[in-house]
Amino acid sequence: MSSSVQAIRNPVFCAIDTPDVGKATALAAKIADAVGGMKLGLEFYSANGPKGVQQVQKASDLPLFLDLKFHDIPNTVAGAVRSAASAVKPFMMTLMASGGRAMMEAAAKAATDIAHELIVPRPLLLGVTVLTSMDEGDLLEVGVSGTVSDQVRRLAELAKRAGLDGVVCSPLEVEMLRRDLGPGFKLVTPGVRPMWAEANDQKRVMTPMEAMTAGSDYLVIGRPISAAEDSAAAAQRIALELAPAA
């Protein structure tokens, strides 16, 4: 498990979903005082690589959630974790829990090894369960029968056994997973939308306060902040709404 002790201002990680370094850097700087961290994903990383991530980090000095959702054979994923962790030193990063136990175990070992080598906190490793854009119909199309909750529970339990620090799940599964997996297992939830924001393409959503009350550790919020006319004000509004849960 992780030895990361980096302080987090609040549980909100803003998803910066753009391949443009300038736009990402400007947004990160603008919201730096109102969120707990920033999330950069595959679109940004593919366009700009570690150097682009480092530029955004310098603009805000916020903890980084590197959301690349690694999914490959164990040796390849272990190498990817080592490379990404050493280059940008994220607070937390993702891999697909559906990649299996051996893949997750290899990733966990790689994260521990690189942290010891660099003498830095080990990043939290999170297994992605079922994407919040998917519902039971989508799962059935890829050969998974049963409910979304069944699949999330199955993958979350596997991730814990494999040595991961937590999972990414929709807020609708948080209460179940907190009950099943205990207080120490991190639950990171996208699909979080304030009541005043649109759901967009998320199918399994909840408000920030509802998600925190259910047991979420960290919330991923994108367009309600990034697409707002005043991103800093939107982020601050969410922070104030969450203040009673802090």
C-alpha positions in Angstrom: 0.0 0.0 0.0 1.0 3.6 -0.5 3.2 5.6 1.8 2.1 8.9 0.2 1.4 11.6 2.8 1.0 14.6 0.5 -1.5 17.1 2.0 -4.6 17.7 -0.1 -6.5 21.0 0.4 -9.9 19.5 -0.5 -11.2 16.3 -2.2 -11.8 17.8 -5.6 -9.5 17.0 -8.5 -10.4 19.0 -11.6 -10.3 17.0 -14.8 -8.4 19.1 -17.3 -9.6 17.6 -20.6 -7.7 19.4 -23.4 -4.7 18.5 -25.5 -3.6 22.2 -25.5 -0.8 22.9 -23.1 -1.5 26.6 -22.9 -5.2 26.1 -22.0 -4.3 23.4 -19.5 -1.7 25.6 -17.9 -4.0 28.6 -17.7 -6.8 26.6 -16.1 -4.5 24.9 -13.6 -3.2 28.3 -12.5 -6.7 29.8 -12.3 -8.1 27.1 -10.0 -5.0 26.3 -8.0 -6.4 27.9 -4.8 -9.9 26.3 -5.0 -9.3 22.6 -5.7 -7.3 19.8 -4.1 -5.6 18.6 -7.3 -5.8 18.3 -11.1 -6.3 15.3 -13.3 -4.6 14.9 -16.6 -5.5 12.0 -18.9 -4.7 10.1 -22.0 -5.7 12.9 -24.4 -3.3 15.4 -22.9 -0.5 12.9 -22.3 -0.6 11.5 -25.8 -0.3 15.0 -27.2 2.3 16.4 -24.9 4.0 13.7 -22.9 5.7 14.1 -19.6 7.1 17.5 -20.5 3.7 18.9 -21.1 2.5 17.5 -17.7 5.5 19.1 -16.0 4.6 22.5 -17.5 1.1 22.3 -16.0 2.5 21.1 -12.7 4.7 24.2 -12.5 1.7 26.5 -13.2 -0.2 25.3 -10.2 1.9 23.1 -7.8 -1.2 21.0 -7.3 -1.1 17.2 -6.6 -1.5 15.3 -9.9 -3.9 12.6 -10.7 -2.4 10.9 -13.8 -5.3 9.1 -15.4 -3.8 6.9 -18.2 -5.7 3.7 -17.5 -2.9 1.3 -18.3 -4.1 -2.1 -19.7 -1.5 -4.5 -21.1 0.5 -7.5 -20.2 2.0 -7.3 -16.7 5.6 -6.5 -17.7 4.5 -3.7 -20.1 2.2 -2.1 -17.4 4.9 -2.4 -14.8 7.3 -0.5 -17.1 4.7 2.1 -17.9 4.1 2.7 -14.2 7.8 3.1 -13.6 8.2 5.5 -16.5 5.3 7.7 -15.7 5.9 7.7 -11.9 9.5 8.7 -12.3 8.8 11.4 -14.9 6.0 13.3 -13.3 5.7 11.9 -9.7 1.9 11.8 -9.6 -0.1 11.7 -6.4 -2.2 8.9 -7.9 -2.5 7.1 -11.2 -4.8 4.5 -12.9 -4.8 1.1 -14.5 -7.7 -1.0 -15.7 -8.7 -3.5 -13.1 -10.0 -5.7 -15.9 -6.4 -6.3 -16.8 -6.2 -9.0 -14.1 -4.5 -9.7 -10.9 -1.0 -10.4 -12.3 -1.0 -7.1 -14.1 -2.1 -5.2 -11.0 0.5 -6.9 -8.8 3.2 -6.1 -11.3 2.1 -2.4 -11.3 2.0 -2.3 -7.5 5.6 -3.7 -7.2 6.8 -1.2 -9.9 5.3 1.7 -8.0 6.9 0.7 -4.8 10.3 0.1 -6.4 10.5 3.4 -8.2 9.4 5.3 -5.0 12.3 3.6 -3.1 14.7 4.4 -5.9 13.8 8.1 -6.1 13.1 8.5 -2.4 9.7 10.0 -3.1 6.1 9.1 -1.9 4.7 6.1 -3.7 1.8 7.1 -5.9 -1.6 5.8 -5.1 -2.5 3.1 -7.6 -6.1 2.9 -8.6 -7.9 0.2 -10.5 -10.6 1.5 -12.9 -13.7 -0.7 -12.4 -16.5 0.3 -14.8 -16.3 3.6 -16.7 -19.0 6.0 -15.6 -20.0 6.4 -19.3 -21.1 2.8 -19.3 -24.3 1.1 -18.1 -25.5 -2.5 -18.2 -26.4 -2.4 -21.8 -22.8 -1.3 -22.6 -21.4 -4.1 -20.5 -23.6 -6.7 -22.2 -22.2 -5.6 -25.5 -18.7 -6.5 -24.4 -19.7 -9.9 -23.0 -20.2 -9.0 -19.3 -23.6 -10.2 -17.9 -25.1 -9.1 -14.7 -25.4 -5.7 -13.1 -22.9 -2.8 -13.1 -22.7 -3.1 -9.3 -21.8 -6.8 -9.6 -18.9 -6.1 -12.0 -17.7 -3.1 -9.9 -17.7 -5.2 -6.8 -15.9 -8.1 -8.5 -13.1 -5.8 -9.9 -12.7 -3.8 -6.7 -12.2 -6.9 -4.6 -9.7 -8.2 -7.1 -7.8 -4.8 -7.1 -7.6 -4.9 -3.3 -6.2 -8.5 -3.3 -3.7 -7.5 -5.9 -2.3 -4.7 -3.7 -3.8 -1.6 -5.2 -4.6 1.3 -3.0 -8.1 1.9 -4.3 -10.4 2.0 -7.2 -12.2 4.5 -9.5 -15.9 3.9 -9.4 -19.1 5.9 -9.9 -20.5 7.5 -6.7 -23.5 5.1 -6.9 -21.2 2.2 -6.0 -19.3 4.0 -3.2 -21.5 3.0 -0.2 -21.3 -0.6 -1.2 -17.6 -0.7 -1.7 -16.9 1.2 1.5 -18.9 -1.4 3.4 -17.2 -4.3 1.6 -13.6 -3.1 1.5 -13.2 -1.0 4.7 -12.1 2.6 5.5 -8.5 2.4 4.3 -9.2 1.5 0.6 -9.4 4.7 -1.5 -12.5 5.4 -3.5 -12.1 8.0 -6.3 -15.3 9.0 -8.0 -15.9 10.7 -11.4 -19.5 11.1 -12.5 -19.8 13.9 -9.9 -22.0 16.9 -10.9 -23.2 19.8 -8.8 -27.0 20.2 -9.0 -26.4 23.4 -11.1 -24.4 21.5 -13.7 -25.4 19.3 -16.7 -24.7 15.6 -16.6 -23.2 15.6 -20.1 -22.1 12.0 -21.1 -22.0 10.6 -17.6 -24.7 8.0 -16.9 -24.1 7.2 -13.2 -23.9 10.6 -11.4 -24.3 12.1 -7.9 -23.7 15.6 -6.4 -20.3 16.3 -4.7 -21.9 16.3 -1.2 -23.8 13.1 -1.9 -20.7 11.3 -3.0 -18.7 12.4 0.0 -21.5 11.4 2.3 -21.6 8.0 0.7 -17.8 7.5 1.4 -15.8 8.9 -1.5 -12.2 9.9 -0.7 -11.6 12.1 -3.8 -14.0 13.5 -6.4 -13.2 14.1 -10.1 -15.0 17.0 -11.6 -14.4 18.3 -15.1 -16.7 20.4 -17.2 -18.7 22.0 -14.3 -15.3 23.7 -13.5 -13.4 23.7 -16.8 -16.3 24.8 -19.0 -17.6 27.4 -16.6 -17.5 31.1 -17.6 -15.5 31.6 -14.4 -13.6 28.4 -13.6 -12.2 29.7 -10.4 -15.6 30.8 -9.1 -17.2 27.5 -10.0 -14.4 25.5 -8.2 -14.8 27.8 -5.2 -18.6 27.2 -5.2 -18.0 23.5 -5.1 -15.5 23.8 -2.3 -17.9 25.9 -0.2 -20.7 23.3 -0.8 -18.4 20.6 0.5 -17.2 22.6 3.5 -19.6 20.8 6.0 -18.1 17.5 4.9 -14.5 18.6 5.4 
